[in-house]
Each structure stands twice: as C-alpha cells, then as structure tokens.
Amino acid sequence: MNKSIFLTSAARCGTHWVENILAYVLDLKIGLKRYIPNSDGRIFYNDEDYIEALKKEEEEKSGGFIYSAHIALNLLAPIIKFVNIIMLIRDPRDICISAAYFKLKNEKYEKKKFEQCLRKLLFDGGPNIDFNISSVKDKILKKTLYYEDMIKDSYGSLINVLDFFNYNYDKDRLKNGIEKYTFETLSKGRKPGEEDKSNHYRKGIIGDWKNYLSKEQNKEFCEKHKDLMKGWGYNE
C-alpha cells in the first residue's frame, strides 16, 4: 500500500485537479475532507480537529489515502510521519483573480463589485495571501509543485514529484490520468482560455492577472508582498 499524500495549498490553485490525478495514478482513496460532509457526516471547521482526525485515520489504516486542504504547513507537524506533503503553489496575483470570481460566482456579474472584491483580496490580505506568506517561511519537509509547471508540462511535473517520494508507478497510467483529468474534461468541454465565470474550473490558464491589473496595481501588489513574490520566485 502506498504511503498517503497530503496536498496543501491556498485556495484556487488547482488542488482538486492534482488530487484526482495522483489518486488515480497511485490508486489512493480520497481521505477525510474538511468542509464537505464525510461518509459519517463529519465536517471539520477547526484545523486542529481535522488534523487530529486525520492522524487517527492514518494510525488505524496505515496509508492508501490522499488528503487535500488549505492548511498552513506549520499545523501539519503531527501527521508528517504518516504522509508525504506536497505544496501546490500558484502566482498570488492569479489566485486573487480566481478567488474574486469564486466569491461572486452566485451573483450577477457587475464590474464595479468585482473590482472592489479583487482590490480587497489583493491589498487587504485574506486567507489566500496569509496562507502563502506563512508557508514561505516554514521549513517543514515538503515537495513544492507549481501550478504553472502543471499547465505547461503535467507529465514531467508529476514524475518529478513521484520520483522525489520514491513511489512506484506506471508511466502509461500517469499519462492516462493526466488525459482523464484535463481542463477540457473537468470543465465539461471548454478549452483552456474559454471562460465561464460561474464555473469552479473558470479559465485554466496562467498569467490571467495581466488582463485585470494595471501597471500601477501590479507594482503596488509586488511591493506590498515582495517577500512572498521573491519567496516563490515570481517576478513583477
């Protein structure tokens, strides 16, 4: 049985996409969820309660699961011996664009309301930015996986991750898994770049922030979050 995986990220980083591929390739079961009712009806609104329940599950079943949650790395110490930790990273500016649409997806689109929501996400912090800032500084053992690399070369990116943790896997099955969970499949027929503002899988491209931020806004964001941008290797 394969050792379990914990996939952590800020929201809007393609977490479910990567989770589905890895579960398929390594024959892992989807483990406990935080905000979605589990088979026994449990929902975990507290990080510590969720980690404790996950630890108990691993102690009882010894592997074979993949977990995903937006939890800062420093909270994962109690489970590090049970799971391999993968941190999914995405350009914070693209995260904010995607998060703004997600927050307003159940409302009629209004440009002014969208711009207000986006500015708040960009410059007033919020869970996505705070998550990334805390994780830049954390030294817990993990493998980082960039959303941009997954878009450009899913196969090579996942081989790098799987080999890092010494998993045994079938390369043909990996190719099949990537094909099974393409953006076109997940979005029910749209190609990357074809936008549906109300869909969880909205657009599926990188650098979308360039369509929304002025030069002044981008400069302001990069200055405000310069440690974060430098820490993850993103340029202005």
KEKE-3310 file (N, C-alpha, C; in steps of 0.2 Angstrom, whole numbers, plus 5000, padded with zeros to 4 digits):
npx = (5004:5003:5011:5002:4996:4997:4990:4993:4988:4985:4968:4961:4971:4971:4970:4960:4961:4975:4974:4965:4972:4983:4977:4972:4983:4991:4982:4975:4964:4952:4954:4949:4939:4938:4927:4917:4904:4909:4909:4903:4896:4903:4910:4924:4928:4938:4955:4964:4956:4953:4966:4969:4959:4963:4975:4972:4965:4975:4983:4975:4973:4985:4990:4987:4979:4974:4974:4967:4968:4967:4978:4990:5007:5014:5005:5004:5013:5010:5006:5016:5024:5016:5012:5016:5020:5014:5016:5006:5008:5004:5005:5002:4994:4986:4979:4972:4963:4956:4950:4942:4932:4927:4921:4911:4903:4889:4882:4875:4886:4894:4904:4910:4907:4915:4928:4930:4929:4941:4951:4951:4955:4968:4975:4971:4975:4969:4963:4970:4982:4988:4990:5000:5010:5014:5018:5029:5039:5040:5049:5045:5047:5043:5037:5037:5025:5022:5008:5009:5019:5013:5003:5010:5018:5012:5015:5029:5031:5023:5030:5042:5038:5033:5044:5053:5047:5049:5039:5032:5026:5016:5020:5012:5000:5000:5000:4988:4980:4982:4977:4964:4959:4959:4958:4948:4940:4936:4930:4919:4920:4925:4939:4956:4956:4944:4932:4921:4913:4905:4909:4917:4929:4936:4944:4957:4971:4987:4994:4983:4981:4986:4977:4969:4975:4982:4997:5001:4994:4999:5012:5011:5005:5016:5026:5020:5019:5032:5041:5034:5032:5046:5050:5043:5047:5042:5041:5040)
npy = (4994:5011:5025:5038:5054:5071:5085:5102:5119:5136:5142:5140:5135:5124:5112:5101:5096:5091:5082:5072:5067:5061:5052:5043:5038:5032:5024:5028:5032:5044:5054:5060:5075:5092:5103:5097:5086:5070:5052:5048:5060:5070:5086:5097:5111:5117:5118:5111:5100:5094:5089:5081:5071:5066:5061:5050:5042:5038:5031:5020:5014:5015:5021:5024:5034:5050:5066:5083:5100:5117:5121:5129:5125:5124:5118:5105:5097:5086:5075:5072:5061:5051:5055:5060:5076:5088:5104:5114:5128:5144:5158:5172:5183:5178:5169:5178:5184:5173:5169:5180:5179:5167:5170:5178:5170:5166:5177:5190:5196:5210:5224:5234:5229:5217:5223:5229:5219:5211:5221:5221:5208:5208:5218:5219:5208:5193:5175:5168:5175:5176:5163:5159:5168:5163:5150:5152:5155:5143:5128:5115:5098:5096:5094:5105:5110:5118:5127:5133:5125:5113:5116:5119:5107:5094:5080:5079:5087:5079:5067:5071:5074:5062:5054:5060:5056:5043:5034:5019:5018:5017:5023:5024:5024:5036:5045:5042:5046:5060:5063:5060:5069:5082:5100:5102:5091:5092:5104:5101:5102:5114:5123:5127:5144:5147:5155:5153:5161:5157:5144:5132:5127:5139:5146:5141:5145:5152:5168:5176:5187:5198:5203:5210:5218:5234:5243:5250:5245:5232:5235:5240:5229:5220:5226:5227:5214:5209:5200:5188:5186:5185:5174:5164:5165:5173:5186:5204)
npz = (5000:4996:5003:5011:5005:5008:5001:5001:4999:4995:4992:4976:4967:4959:4966:4967:4954:4954:4964:4960:4949:4955:4964:4955:4948:4959:4965:4976:4989:4992:5005:5022:5022:5024:5024:5017:5019:5027:5025:5037:5040:5046:5047:5047:5055:5061:5061:5069:5074:5063:5058:5069:5068:5056:5058:5067:5058:5050:5059:5061:5049:5041:5028:5010:5006:5000:5004:5005:5008:5013:5023:5033:5033:5045:5054:5051:5057:5067:5058:5050:5049:5044:5031:5015:5010:4999:4992:4983:4973:4966:4956:4966:4961:4951:4959:4966:4957:4952:4964:4967:4957:4961:4974:4970:4962:4963:4961:4950:4938:4940:4936:4944:4957:4956:4954:4966:4975:4971:4973:4987:4990:4984:4992:5005:5012:5018:5017:5007:5003:5016:5019:5010:5013:5026:5023:5015:5024:5032:5036:5035:5029:5013:4996:4983:4971:4956:4950:4937:4931:4930:4921:4910:4908:4913:4914:4916:4927:4937:4937:4943:4956:4960:4959:4968:4980:4979:4974:4967:4951:4936:4921:4909:4915:4922:4911:4906:4917:4917:4905:4908:4917:4911:4909:4899:4901:4914:4915:4907:4893:4888:4881:4888:4893:4887:4895:4909:4920:4931:4934:4943:4938:4930:4920:4917:4914:4914:4921:4920:4927:4921:4912:4920:4930:4932:4927:4938:4949:4949:4952:4965:4971:4971:4978:4990:4994:4993:4999:4998:4984:4980:4988:4982:4969:4959:4947:4945)
capx = (5000:5007:5011:4997:4999:4993:4991:4991:4989:4980:4963:4961:4977:4971:4970:4956:4964:4981:4972:4962:4977:4988:4973:4971:4990:4994:4977:4974:4957:4951:4953:4944:4938:4936:4921:4912:4902:4912:4904:4899:4893:4908:4913:4929:4929:4944:4961:4967:4952:4954:4972:4969:4955:4967:4981:4969:4963:4981:4986:4971:4973:4991:4991:4982:4974:4976:4970:4969:4965:4970:4980:4997:5012:5016:5000:5005:5019:5008:5005:5022:5027:5011:5010:5021:5017:5015:5013:5004:5009:5002:5006:4997:4990:4981:4975:4967:4958:4951:4946:4937:4926:4924:4917:4905:4900:4882:4879:4875:4892:4894:4911:4912:4908:4921:4934:4930:4931:4948:4956:4951:4959:4975:4979:4969:4976:4964:4966:4975:4988:4991:4992:5006:5016:5016:5021:5036:5044:5040:5054:5043:5048:5038:5039:5033:5023:5019:5003:5011:5023:5007:4999:5015:5020:5009:5018:5036:5030:5021:5036:5047:5035:5033:5051:5055:5045:5051:5033:5032:5020:5016:5020:5006:4994:5001:4998:4980:4977:4983:4971:4957:4958:4961:4954:4943:4936:4934:4925:4914:4920:4928:4946:4959:4956:4937:4930:4914:4914:4902:4911:4923:4935:4934:4948:4963:4977:4992:4995:4977:4981:4988:4971:4965:4979:4985:5004:5002:4991:5004:5018:5008:5005:5023:5029:5017:5020:5038:5044:5030:5034:5053:5050:5040:5051:5038:5044:5035)
capy = (5000:5017:5030:5043:5060:5077:5090:5108:5125:5141:5141:5142:5133:5118:5107:5095:5093:5087:5077:5067:5063:5057:5047:5038:5035:5028:5020:5031:5034:5051:5054:5065:5081:5097:5107:5093:5080:5064:5047:5048:5066:5074:5092:5100:5118:5119:5115:5106:5095:5090:5086:5075:5065:5063:5057:5044:5038:5035:5026:5014:5011:5014:5023:5022:5039:5057:5072:5090:5105:5123:5122:5131:5120:5123:5114:5098:5093:5080:5070:5072:5054:5047:5057:5064:5083:5092:5110:5117:5135:5147:5165:5175:5188:5174:5167:5183:5185:5167:5170:5186:5176:5162:5173:5181:5166:5165:5184:5193:5199:5218:5225:5238:5224:5213:5226:5230:5212:5210:5225:5219:5202:5210:5223:5219:5201:5187:5168:5165:5178:5175:5156:5159:5171:5159:5145:5154:5155:5137:5124:5108:5094:5095:5095:5110:5109:5124:5127:5135:5120:5108:5118:5118:5100:5090:5074:5080:5089:5074:5062:5074:5073:5055:5051:5063:5052:5036:5030:5015:5020:5015:5029:5024:5025:5043:5048:5041:5050:5067:5064:5059:5075:5088:5106:5102:5086:5094:5110:5099:5103:5121:5123:5132:5151:5149:5157:5153:5165:5154:5138:5131:5127:5145:5148:5136:5147:5156:5175:5179:5194:5203:5205:5214:5223:5240:5243:5253:5240:5226:5237:5241:5222:5217:5230:5225:5207:5207:5194:5182:5185:5183:5168:5159:5165:5176:5192:5209)
capz = (5000:4995:5009:5010:5002:5010:4997:5004:4995:4996:4988:4969:4965:4955:4971:4965:4948:4955:4969:4956:4945:4960:4967:4950:4947:4964:4967:4983:4991:4994:5013:5026:5019:5030:5023:5014:5024:5025:5025:5043:5041:5049:5044:5052:5054:5065:5058:5074:5075:5057:5059:5074:5065:5050:5062:5070:5052:5047:5064:5061:5042:5038:5021:5005:5006:4998:5008:5002:5012:5013:5029:5034:5034:5052:5058:5049:5061:5070:5054:5045:5049:5041:5025:5011:5010:4993:4992:4977:4973:4960:4956:4970:4958:4948:4964:4968:4951:4953:4971:4966:4953:4965:4979:4967:4957:4964:4960:4944:4937:4940:4935:4950:4963:4955:4955:4974:4978:4969:4977:4994:4990:4983:4996:5012:5015:5017:5019:5002:5004:5023:5019:5006:5017:5032:5021:5013:5030:5035:5034:5036:5023:5008:4989:4980:4964:4954:4945:4931:4928:4929:4915:4904:4907:4919:4915:4919:4934:4942:4938:4947:4962:4962:4960:4974:4986:4978:4973:4961:4947:4929:4917:4905:4919:4923:4905:4906:4922:4915:4900:4911:4921:4908:4910:4895:4904:4921:4913:4903:4886:4887:4881:4892:4890:4886:4902:4912:4926:4937:4935:4948:4933:4926:4914:4916:4911:4918:4919:4918:4931:4916:4909:4925:4934:4928:4929:4945:4953:4949:4956:4972:4974:4971:4983:4997:4995:4990:5002:4996:4977:4980:4991:4977:4963:4954:4945:4944)
cpx = (5004:5006:5006:5000:4994:4995:4988:4992:4984:4974:4964:4968:4977:4971:4967:4959:4970:4979:4969:4967:4981:4984:4973:4978:4992:4988:4976:4967:4957:4950:4949:4944:4936:4929:4916:4910:4906:4907:4900:4896:4897:4910:4918:4930:4935:4950:4964:4963:4953:4960:4972:4965:4959:4972:4978:4967:4970:4984:4982:4972:4980:4992:4986:4978:4978:4971:4972:4965:4970:4973:4988:5001:5014:5011:5000:5010:5016:5007:5011:5025:5022:5010:5016:5017:5019:5012:5012:5004:5007:5004:5000:4992:4984:4976:4970:4961:4953:4947:4941:4931:4923:4919:4911:4901:4892:4878:4879:4882:4891:4902:4913:4912:4914:4927:4935:4932:4939:4952:4956:4956:4967:4978:4977:4971:4971:4967:4971:4982:4992:4993:4999:5012:5018:5020:5028:5041:5045:5045:5052:5045:5042:5041:5034:5031:5020:5014:5005:5015:5018:5004:5004:5017:5018:5013:5025:5035:5028:5026:5041:5045:5035:5039:5054:5053:5046:5045:5035:5025:5021:5015:5014:5000:4994:4998:4990:4977:4977:4977:4964:4955:4960:4956:4947:4938:4932:4929:4919:4914:4924:4936:4949:4959:4948:4934:4922:4915:4911:4904:4917:4930:4934:4937:4954:4969:4981:4993:4989:4977:4983:4982:4967:4969:4982:4993:5005:4999:4996:5010:5016:5008:5011:5027:5026:5018:5027:5042:5040:5032:5041:5053:5048:5043:5047:5041:5038:5033)
cpy = (5006:5022:5036:5050:5066:5083:5097:5114:5130:5139:5143:5141:5126:5112:5100:5092:5089:5081:5071:5063:5059:5051:5041:5035:5030:5024:5022:5033:5041:5051:5059:5072:5086:5100:5103:5087:5074:5058:5046:5055:5071:5080:5095:5107:5121:5115:5109:5100:5090:5086:5080:5069:5062:5058:5050:5039:5034:5030:5020:5011:5011:5016:5022:5028:5046:5062:5078:5095:5111:5125:5124:5125:5119:5119:5107:5094:5086:5074:5069:5065:5049:5049:5060:5071:5086:5098:5113:5125:5138:5155:5169:5180:5184:5171:5172:5184:5179:5167:5175:5183:5171:5165:5176:5177:5165:5172:5186:5197:5207:5220:5229:5233:5220:5216:5228:5224:5210:5214:5223:5213:5203:5213:5222:5212:5196:5180:5166:5168:5176:5168:5156:5162:5167:5153:5146:5153:5148:5132:5116:5105:5094:5096:5100:5109:5115:5123:5128:5129:5114:5110:5117:5111:5096:5083:5074:5082:5084:5069:5065:5073:5066:5052:5054:5059:5045:5031:5026:5017:5018:5022:5030:5026:5033:5047:5048:5045:5057:5068:5064:5065:5081:5094:5105:5097:5089:5100:5108:5102:5110:5119:5128:5139:5153:5149:5156:5155:5161:5147:5137:5131:5133:5146:5143:5138:5151:5163:5178:5186:5199:5206:5210:5219:5228:5239:5245:5248:5234:5228:5238:5234:5219:5220:5228:5218:5205:5201:5187:5181:5183:5176:5162:5159:5169:5183:5197:5209)
cpz = (5000:5001:5007:5008:5006:5005:5000:4999:4998:4991:4981:4966:4961:4960:4969:4959:4950:4960:4965:4952:4949:4963:4962:4949:4952:4967:4975:4984:4993:5001:5015:5022:5025:5029:5019:5018:5022:5026:5031:5045:5044:5045:5049:5050:5057:5063:5063:5074:5069:5057:5063:5071:5059:5053:5064:5064:5050:5052:5063:5054:5038:5031:5017:5004:5003:5001:5005:5006:5012:5021:5029:5036:5042:5056:5056:5052:5064:5065:5049:5044:5045:5033:5021:5009:5003:4994:4985:4977:4966:4961:4960:4967:4954:4953:4966:4963:4952:4959:4970:4963:4957:4971:4976:4963:4957:4963:4953:4943:4936:4940:4941:4956:4962:4957:4963:4977:4977:4973:4984:4995:4989:4988:5003:5015:5013:5017:5013:5002:5011:5022:5015:5010:5023:5029:5017:5018:5033:5032:5034:5029:5019:5001:4986:4973:4962:4949:4938:4927:4926:4922:4909:4903:4913:4920:4918:4926:4939:4942:4943:4954:4964:4963:4966:4980:4985:4977:4967:4957:4940:4925:4912:4909:4921:4917:4905:4911:4920:4910:4903:4914:4918:4910:4906:4898:4910:4920:4909:4896:4884:4886:4886:4889:4888:4893:4903:4919:4932:4938:4939:4944:4928:4920:4912:4913:4916:4916:4917:4922:4926:4912:4914:4929:4930:4931:4936:4950:4954:4953:4963:4975:4975:4977:4990:4999:4992:4992:4999:4988:4976:4982:4986:4970:4957:4953:4944:4936)
residu = (MET:ASN:LYS:SER:ILE:PHE:LEU:THR:SER:ALA:ALA:ARG:CYS:GLY:THR:HIS:TRP:VAL:GLU:ASN:ILE:LEU:ALA:TYR:VAL:LEU:ASP:LEU:LYS:ILE:GLY:LEU:LYS:ARG:TYR:ILE:PRO:ASN:SER:ASP:GLY:ARG:ILE:PHE:TYR:ASN:ASP:GLU:ASP:TYR:ILE:GLU:ALA:LEU:LYS:LYS:GLU:GLU:GLU:GLU:LYS:SER:GLY:GLY:PHE:ILE:TYR:SER:ALA:HIS:ILE:ALA:LEU:ASN:LEU:LEU:ALA:PRO:ILE:ILE:LYS:PHE:VAL:ASN:ILE:ILE:MET:LEU:ILE:ARG:ASP:PRO:ARG:ASP:ILE:CYS:ILE:SER:ALA:ALA:TYR:PHE:LYS:LEU:LYS:ASN:GLU:LYS:TYR:GLU:LYS:LYS:LYS:PHE:GLU:GLN:CYS:LEU:ARG:LYS:LEU:LEU:PHE:ASP:GLY:GLY:PRO:ASN:ILE:ASP:PHE:ASN:ILE:SER:SER:VAL:LYS:ASP:LYS:ILE:LEU:LYS:LYS:THR:LEU:TYR:TYR:GLU:ASP:MET:ILE:LYS:ASP:SER:TYR:GLY:SER:LEU:ILE:ASN:VAL:LEU:ASP:PHE:PHE:ASN:TYR:ASN:TYR:ASP:LYS:ASP:ARG:LEU:LYS:ASN:GLY:ILE:GLU:LYS:TYR:THR:PHE:GLU:THR:LEU:SER:LYS:GLY:ARG:LYS:PRO:GLY:GLU:GLU:ASP:LYS:SER:ASN:HIS:TYR:ARG:LYS:GLY:ILE:ILE:GLY:ASP:TRP:LYS:ASN:TYR:LEU:SER:LYS:GLU:GLN:ASN:LYS:GLU:PHE:CYS:GLU:LYS:HIS:LYS:ASP:LEU:MET:LYS:GLY:TRP:GLY:TYR:ASN:GLU)
# end
